């Protein structure tokens, strides 16, 4: 009976209580051993080397604003437009329109109407088939007679106006067949002082003057050139430079031409003593 109670008592005790002190001590030693195994450094694992990633540059998308800026940069130049267009001969209407456009901001309507020139003061315009000599022969058939009767110094019978000194020299060379024995004078600023030109005009009779509007203006201001005997004023209108610009396409030249016209040329045209030609 006592043995049965003892067995029952042992069976009802928890597992920890049933262990003997010696067993508890043994389990404590086991925990220490396990702690040492857990804290003991293990072999160091080598880190996996990741393969290098490829980099791709993504181009930014062009916005509408960028496209507009690009279009602005690629704005067509006058040379591009003229290169693709067929050359058209100048007409008296072209000169009249340019003159009105130039003065439109500074003149009244009545003053602009006063600038209008009669058709009778214009010579036949060059149709782009003429050389300078052939054109002058057509518009000035009585040139030889006029030249022989001209004896007034400080004046010329004909002025040919162009955009540069180099072009003036080219024109003088190209009019050999027309000028004959006529005395021709270069009226531009390159390598020639205005005082020297004034002295030459005072010393001898000159029939033809070829030059730039700026220097011709200066000669008139200084009294070295009188316009009253002038019979013909020819503009080198249709010729184009390397940039495909005509003389009147250049703002500086255009300004000087109109200033020259107001120095007595327009009044002579209205009295029909002076004829204008567009070569």
Secondary structure by P-SEA (a helix, b strand, c coil): caaaaaaaaaaaccccccccaaaaaaaaaaaaaaaaaaaccccccccccccbbbbbbbcccccaaaaaaaaaaacccaaaaaaaccbbbbcaaaaaaaaaaaacccccaaaaaaaccccccccccccccccaaaaaaaaccaaaaaaaaccccccccbbbbbccaaaaaaaaaaaccccccbbbbbbccccccaaaaaaaaaccccccccccaaaaaaaaaacccccccccbbbbcccccccccccccccaaaaaaaaaaaaccaaaaaaaccbbbbcc
